[in-house]
Amino acid sequence: MLNVHNLTVTFMGTDLFSGITFKLNKGDRIGLIGKNGAGKSTLLKVLSRDIESSGGTMAFDKDVRIGFLRQDIDFVQGRTILEEAYQAFVEIKEIEVRLEHINEQLVTRTDYESEEYSQLIHDLTDLTERYELLGGYNYQGDTEKILQGLGFQREDFDKLTDTFSGGWRMRIELAKLLLQNNDILLLDEPTNHLDIESIIWLENFLKSYPGAIVLVSHDKMFLDNVTNRTIEISLGQIYDYKKPYSQFLELRGEIKEKQLQAQKNQEKEIKAKQMLIDKFRAKANKASMAQSLIKQLDKVERIEVDQDDNAVMNVRFAISKEPGRIIVEAENVSKYYGDKKILENVNLLIERNSKIAFVGQNGQGKSTLAKMMVGEIPFKGHLKLGHNVQVGYFAQNQSEYLPPEKTVLEIMEEAATDTNRMRVRDMLGAFLFGGDAVDKKAKVLSGGERNRLALCKLLLQPFNVLIMDEPTNHLDIASKNVLKEALKQFNGTLILVSHDREFLQGLTTTVYGFKDHVIKEYLGDIDYFLEQHKMESLRDAEKRTVIKEEKSVEKKENIQASKEQDKDLKKLNNKLSKIEAEISALELELEKLDAELEKNYAEVSTKPEFFEKYNAKKASMEQLMHEWERIEAEVESFS
C-alpha cells in the first residue's frame, strides 16, 4: 500500500529523522512510538502529504485513500453532530442531491418521448445502483452506531457542534474517519479525549479494521490491544518490529543484549590483534605479519549497539505538611449548568492518604467535582476541605493557560516564590528543559513539553493533596512511567481523573464511578472496577430482558425500522418515479394509436399487427396501474 524509502525531515537546520525506510501493508496496525519531539506527528503529516519531506521518496498504491486524525481540527460552524458526521459521505450526499433533482424532473416534465427524458430514466437507474453500492441505504444507521460507540447519546445528534468542547469535536472527526472506509488510517493520539468505555469500543473497532493503521499513542494498553507492529523513532532513526508494544520492548531488549555481547567479543579480538601488531611491528622479520593483521582490522565491520534516548524527567512530589484526618467532606452536593444536571445530592468523605481514581464517561461530572473541590466553580450543597489541607491542582487543560509569548524560564520565574526562585533552573533541567530550551516560547512547545512544563510549575506551590485531571495527555510513555513512579512514592492524598487504564493500575486503591449524576464507590483498583462494571452492565441487561421483554422487542424493532425506513422509502419512491414515467409514455403512445384508429379506421383495421400491438400496450398499462397503486399504498404506509 505504501513504500517509504530514505525519508528525511529537517527542522531549523537539524534532521528530525534521517534516511528512514519501511513498508506499509494491508492489515498492518502500527504503533508509532517515541519521546515527545522525536517526530511522530511530523511523520504522520508527511505520510498524509500535509507537509513535504526534506528528502527520500514515498510510493503509494493507485487510488489509495488516506484518512488522518490530526491533533488540531477546524469545524464549520452551524452544523449539527449528524450533519458534520455525514460529511464523511461526500459521494453519497452528491448522489442524493442528483436523485432528488431527477425525481423532481420526472414528476414535472411531460416530454416523455424526448431523448432528454429517456436520459433522465437512464441516469436514475445508474445513480440508484451506485447509491446502493456505496451503502447509501445504510450510512445513516452506521453513523448513529459509531457516534454512540464513541460516547454520544441520541439526544445529542441534533445539537450544534459549536456547543461541544474540543474533545467532543475530536470524537466527531474520529467518527467521520471510521465511516469513510479509508485504505490507510493515520491516528494521532486518538484516545486523548476518550473515556474508558469509548477506548474499549475503539479497540474492538480497530482490531477488525481491514485496511492499514498507523497510530501515535502513549497508552500502552491500547497499543498492546490494537497493534501488531511497532515502529519507534529514536535519535533520528527507526526500529521496526512486527510485535505489539510490550513484546517489542522485550524483543528489542534481547537484541540489544546480543549486540552488546557481540560487541564485547569483537573488541576482545580487536584488542588481541592490536597487541600482536604492536609486538610484530618492531621486528623486521615480523613486519609483513603486522601489515597483514592491520589489513584484517581495516576490513572488520565494527558492531554497533542501537542507541537509546534515555533522558527522562526527574519528578518527586513532597508533601508540605501533615493535614488532618478528613481531607474532603461533601453533603448533598449538586451541580447544574442551566437546566442540565451534572451531579445530584452527592455525599462523600475522603480521608488522609487516600488514593482515589475518578472514572466514567465524559460529561458525567468527574472534572466538575474536581473543580468544585478546589473552589473553581460554584455549586449547591456543602463541601469543605479539612484542617491544614493544601491542594495542588493539575487541570485537564492546564497547559492551555501557559502564556504563549512568554518563555519557559519566564513562566517559571513568575510562578516561583522567594524560597524556590533560585531553584527554577534546576527544576526545569529535571523536567528536560536544559540549555537553550528554557528560552523557548510556550507557543512553540509540543503537547508533551507543555504538559511537562505545567507539571514543573505545579511543584512551585506547597501541597499535601494532589488532584490531577488527565495528567498523562500528550506525555510520552517514558515520561508517564516516571510520573507514575513519582505518584506511587507520594505520601499525601491523591485524586486522579484518568481514562488511562495502565497508568491507573497499581496507583489507586479506590475507584469512584460516575454515572447518571451519582457517584458509586468501588473499594479496589481499576481492574476490580472494570470487572464489577462489566458484571453490573450484564445484570442490568438481563433485568431489562426479563422485566421489559415486550418493550425491548418493540424498541429493537423501532430502531431497526428507523435504520431501514429511509432505505425502503427511497427504493419505493424511485420505483414509483420509474413507473409513472412508463405510464406517461404508454398513455402518449395509446393516444396516438387511438387518433390513428379514429382518423382511418378502415385502413388500420385490416392490419392484424395493429390491434395486437394496441392490446399489448393496453395490458401493459393495466399492469403498470396495478403496480403503481400497490407501491403508492406502501409509500403512504410510511407516513
Salt bridges, closest charged atoms under 4 A:
ASP28 OD2 - ARG229 NH1 2.77
ASP50 OD2 - ARG70 NE 2.71
GLU84 OE1 - ARG79 NH1 3.19
GLU84 OE2 - LYS176 NZ 2.67
GLU91 OE2 - ARG130 NE 2.86
GLU96 OE1 - LYS93 NZ 3.21
GLU96 OE2 - LYS570 NZ 3.90
ASP111 OD2 - ARG109 NH2 2.63
GLU113 OE1 - LYS592 NZ 2.83
ASP126 OD2 - HIS122 NE2 3.01
GLU132 OE2 - LYS571 NZ 3.87
GLU144 OE1 - ARG154 NH1 2.76
ASP156 OD1 - LYS159 NZ 3.19
GLU173 OE1 - LYS176 NZ 3.23
ASP183 OD2 - ARG65 NE 3.49
GLU189 OE2 - HIS218 ND1 3.89
GLU189 OE1 - HIS474 ND1 3.62
ASP195 OD2 - ARG171 NH2 3.46
GLU197 OE2 - HIS533 NE2 2.75
GLU203 OE2 - ARG501 NH2 2.43
GLU232 OE1 - ARG252 NH1 2.29
ASP240 OD2 - ARG229 NH2 2.70
ASP308 OD1 - ARG252 NH2 2.78
ASP308 OD2 - LYS256 NZ 2.61
ASP309 OD1 - LYS35 NZ 3.79
GLU322 OE2 - ARG352 NE 3.54
GLU344 OE1 - LYS341 NZ 3.15
GLU351 OE2 - ARG325 NH1 2.68
GLU405 OE1 - LYS441 NZ 3.26
GLU405 OE2 - LYS443 NZ 3.03
GLU414 OE2 - LYS406 NZ 2.51
ASP418 OD1 - ARG421 NH1 3.05
GLU449 OE2 - LYS440 NZ 3.49
GLU470 OE2 - HIS499 NE2 3.19
GLU485 OE2 - LYS488 NZ 3.57
ASP500 OD2 - LYS480 NZ 2.47
GLU502 OE2 - LYS220 NZ 3.31
GLU502 OE2 - LYS484 NZ 3.71
GLU536 OE2 - LYS520 NZ 2.88
GLU589 OE1 - LYS617 NZ 2.33
GLU622 OE2 - HIS626 NE2 3.97
GLU627 OE2 - ARG630 NH2 2.64
GLU634 OE2 - ARG630 NH1 2.51
